[in-house]
Amino acid sequence: MRIAHVTDTFLPRTGGIESQVSDLAARQAAQGHDVHVLTATLGAGGERGGVVDVERGVAVHRLGARMPFELPVNPAESRLIAATLRAVRPDVVHVHAGVLSPFAFDGARVASAARLPVAITWHCMLDGVIGALRLGARLTRWDRRAVAFSAVSDVAAERVASVFGAHVAVLPNGLDLAAWAPATSPAPADDAADRATAGPLRLVATMRLAPRKRAVPLVDAVAAAAARLGPGALSLEIIGSGPVLSRVEVAIARHGLGDVVRLRGRLERAQVRVAYATANVFLAPAELESFGIAALEARVAGLAVVARSGTGITSFVRDGTNGLIVDDDAGLADAIVRCATEPELVRSMQEHNRTVLPDLGWDTVAARAAAEYARAQQLRR
């Protein structure tokens, strides 16, 4: 099958959509498909305007332009997308959408006008924009298009369905389970319990330091828990970088957590796995998390996960079994205290995550993507 992925952002940018599209496309290429990625993101050397890179067997068409603030758009993108699709002649066009995805939306429009089978996967939560999108879908008749809609989790799919009034499948994010699973077999229960009670409870959070990921409220919750537990009870590593870094630093200083919180900056995947090997609990404070790939990585690596209710993380974390699900920031602080004072609970959740892997490996996800492509082809027919 000849597959064309359309995405605003792609490698060398880093983020959830970028890594997911890259890994899915590479897995499909390894399965023998002819896979193309159309993106507005420039290459590492500034490649643009139609330059084609070949990465892990995938042809990456760089259709972007040099724009202020490196925005992934191109005033000529509709023409370039149309020309590229005519040249590639894909069997299906897989569009990867966020709330603001002008390149992806142009790709969907161009592909639909060319009567190509189109599958659109939403990688975001649409809270706050559902009404506007619903009106836009009706005015442009996108709620009547022959398109296979999907989203990365049940909670995200509910929002998309309310916009388009159509069936929305769940096409989850995938993970190389073998790469993230602990390299060694689980330690005996007594040894694990000893480690859980030795020294501070080791917390970790991996996120882009952007407002919606809520790193500052995370620091506030850790400060509230540390005040209740006393000195030496907790340590937190925050992995990632972004525009609110200075605000996070101010919050750490304001709470006097210089000896508790360590900012690691952005790390490569191998370095993140090393950090997880010595951690106990992963914290995910975001309220609008459509899936939570970082939480999935931590869960597969054997960490207990504390996350917010109403997010996509609840599709692979069950409260009390392999993590704790909380309703608000006060609940997050309570969960941290509970983990620090109930080491046996932490041990049991970690043991579960080390030994029971979720069915979210790339073979499974690629098969579900293929089912969406078949549905898109059927809808077009």
Residue pairs with C-beta under 8 A, 6 or more apart in sequence:
1 33
1 34
1 91
1 92
1 370
1 373
2 33
2 34
2 35
2 36
2 88
2 89
2 90
2 91
3 25
3 28
3 33
3 34
3 35
3 36
3 90
3 91
3 92
3 94
3 373
4 36
4 37
4 38
4 84
4 85
4 88
4 90
4 92
4 93
4 94
4 111
5 21
5 24
5 25
5 35
5 36
5 37
5 38
5 94
5 95
5 96
6 37
6 38
6 39
6 81
6 93
6 94
6 95
6 96
6 103
6 104
6 107
6 108
6 111
7 17
7 18
7 21
7 37
7 38
7 39
7 95
7 96
7 101
7 103
7 104
8 17
8 39
8 40
8 41
8 72
8 73
8 98
8 101
8 102
8 103
8 104
9 15
9 17
9 18
9 39
9 40
9 41
9 72
10 18
10 21
10 22
10 37
10 39
10 41
10 60
11 18
11 19
11 22
11 41
11 55
11 60
12 41
12 43
12 44
13 41
13 72
14 266
15 208
16 123
16 173
16 291
16 293
17 96
17 98
17 123
18 41
19 293
20 96
20 123
20 173
20 174
20 293
21 37
21 96
22 37
22 55
22 56
22 58
23 174
23 176
23 362
24 174
24 362
24 365
24 366
24 369
25 35
25 37
25 56
25 58
26 35
26 55
26 56
26 57
26 58
27 174
27 362
27 363
27 365
27 366
28 35
28 366
28 369
29 35
29 56
29 57
29 58
30 57
31 366
35 57
35 58
35 59
36 58
36 59
36 60
36 61
36 84
36 88
36 90
37 58
37 59
37 60
37 61
38 61
38 63
38 81
38 84
38 85
38 107
39 60
39 61
39 62
39 63
39 64
39 72
39 103
40 63
40 64
40 65
40 72
40 73
40 74
40 77
40 103
41 62
41 64
41 72
42 48
42 62
42 64
42 66
42 70
43 51
43 53
43 60
43 62
46 66
47 53
47 62
48 62
48 63
48 64
48 65
48 66
48 74
49 62
49 63
49 64
49 65
49 80
50 61
50 62
50 63
50 80
50 84
51 61
51 62
52 59
52 60
52 61
52 62
53 59
53 60
53 62
54 60
61 84
63 74
63 77
63 80
63 81
63 84
63 103
64 72
64 73
64 74
64 77
64 103
65 73
65 74
65 75
65 76
67 73
67 74
72 103
73 102
73 103
74 80
74 103
77 102
77 103
77 106
78 106
78 109
78 110
81 103
81 106
81 107
81 110
81 111
82 110
82 114
85 93
85 110
85 111
85 114
85 116
86 114
90 116
91 117
91 373
91 377
92 116
92 117
92 118
92 119
92 373
92 376
92 377
93 107
93 108
93 111
93 116
93 117
93 118
93 119
94 119
94 120
94 121
94 369
94 372
94 373
95 104
95 105
95 107
95 108
95 111
95 118
95 119
95 120
95 121
96 104
96 121
96 123
97 104
97 105
97 108
97 120
97 121
97 122
97 123
97 124
98 104
98 122
98 123
98 124
99 124
99 126
99 129
108 118
108 120
108 147
111 118
112 118
112 145
112 146
112 147
115 380
116 380
117 148
117 373
117 376
117 377
117 379
117 380
118 145
118 146
118 147
118 148
118 376
118 380
119 147
119 148
119 149
119 150
119 369
119 372
119 373
119 375
119 376
120 147
120 148
120 149
120 150
121 150
121 151
121 152
121 171
121 372
122 149
122 150
122 151
122 152
122 156
122 157
122 159
122 160
122 290
123 151
123 152
123 156
123 290
123 291
124 156
124 288
124 290
125 155
125 156
125 159
125 288
125 289
125 290
126 133
126 156
126 159
126 160
126 163
127 159
127 288
130 159
130 162
130 163
133 163
134 143
134 162
134 163
134 164
136 142
137 143
137 163
137 164
142 164
143 163
143 164
143 165
143 166
146 379
146 380
147 166
147 376
147 379
148 169
148 372
148 373
148 375
148 376
148 379
149 160
149 161
149 164
149 166
149 167
149 168
149 169
150 157
150 168
150 169
150 170
150 171
150 372
151 157
151 159
151 160
151 168
151 169
151 170
151 171
151 290
152 170
152 171
152 172
152 173
152 290
152 291
152 312
153 170
153 172
153 290
153 291
153 311
153 312
153 315
154 170
154 312
154 315
155 290
155 310
155 311
155 312
155 314
155 315
156 290
156 291
156 312
157 168
157 169
157 170
158 168
160 168
161 167
161 168
169 368
169 371
169 372
169 375
171 365
171 368
171 369
171 372
172 291
172 315
172 360
172 365
172 368
173 291
173 293
173 296
173 360
173 365
174 360
174 361
174 362
174 364
174 365
174 366
175 293
175 296
175 297
175 300
175 360
175 361
175 362
176 361
176 362
177 300
177 357
177 358
177 360
177 361
179 269
179 273
180 273
180 297
180 300
180 301
181 300
181 301
181 302
181 354
181 357
182 277
182 301
182 302
182 354
186 192
186 302
186 351
186 354
186 355
187 195
189 347
189 351
192 347
192 350
192 351
193 343
193 344
193 347
196 280
196 343
196 344
196 346
196 347
196 350
197 343
199 232
200 232
200 233
200 234
200 235
201 233
201 234
201 235
201 280
201 281
201 336
201 339
201 340
201 346
202 235
202 237
202 278
202 279
202 280
202 281
203 222
203 234
203 235
203 236
203 237
203 279
203 280
203 281
203 282
203 283
203 336
204 236
204 237
204 238
204 239
204 275
204 276
204 279
204 281
204 282
204 283
204 298
204 303
205 215
205 218
205 236
205 237
205 238
205 239
205 240
205 282
205 283
205 284
205 285
206 238
206 239
206 240
206 272
206 282
206 294
206 297
206 298
207 213
207 215
207 238
207 239
207 240
207 242
207 284
207 286
207 294
208 240
208 241
208 242
209 215
209 238
209 240
209 241
209 242
209 243
209 244
209 245
209 248
210 242
210 243
210 244
211 243
211 244
212 286
212 288
213 240
213 242
213 285
213 286
214 285
214 286
214 287
215 238
215 240
215 244
215 247
215 248
215 285
216 244
216 247
216 248
216 251
217 285
217 329
218 238
218 283
218 285
218 332
219 248
219 251
219 252
219 255
219 257
219 261
220 251
220 255
220 329
221 283
221 285
221 329
221 330
221 332
221 333
221 336
222 234
222 236
222 257
222 260
222 261
222 283
222 333
222 336
223 251
223 255
223 257
224 330
224 333
225 234
225 333
225 334
225 336
225 337
225 340
226 233
226 234
226 255
226 257
226 260
228 333
228 337
229 337
229 340
229 341
233 340
234 260
234 336
234 340
235 260
235 261
235 262
236 257
236 260
236 261
236 262
236 283
237 261
237 262
237 264
237 275
237 279
238 248
238 261
238 262
238 263
238 264
239 264
239 265
239 266
239 267
239 272
239 275
240 264
240 265
240 266
241 265
241 266
245 263
248 263
249 263
252 258
252 261
252 263
264 275
267 275
272 297
273 301
276 282
276 297
276 298
276 301
276 302
276 303
277 301
279 298
279 303
280 303
280 304
280 339
280 346
280 350
281 303
281 304
281 305
281 306
281 336
281 339
281 346
282 294
282 295
282 298
282 299
282 303
282 304
282 305
282 306
283 306
283 332
283 336
284 292
284 294
284 295
284 305
284 306
284 307
284 308
284 311
284 313
285 308
285 329
285 332
286 292
286 308
286 311
287 308
287 310
287 311
288 311
289 295
289 307
289 308
289 311
289 312
289 313
290 311
290 312
291 312
291 313
291 315
292 307
292 311
292 312
292 313
295 305
295 307
295 313
295 316
295 317
296 313
296 316
296 358
296 360
298 305
299 305
299 316
299 317
299 322
299 323
299 353
299 358
300 353
300 357
300 358
301 353
302 350
302 353
302 354
303 350
303 353
304 322
304 323
304 324
304 339
304 346
304 349
304 350
304 353
305 313
305 317
305 322
305 323
305 324
305 353
306 323
306 324
306 325
306 326
306 332
306 335
306 336
306 339
307 313
307 314
307 317
307 323
307 324
307 325
307 326
308 325
308 326
308 327
308 328
308 332
309 325
309 326
309 327
313 325
314 325
316 358
316 360
317 323
317 325
318 325
319 325
321 349
321 352
322 349
322 352
322 353
322 356
323 349
324 335
324 338
324 339
326 332
326 334
326 335
338 345
339 345
339 346
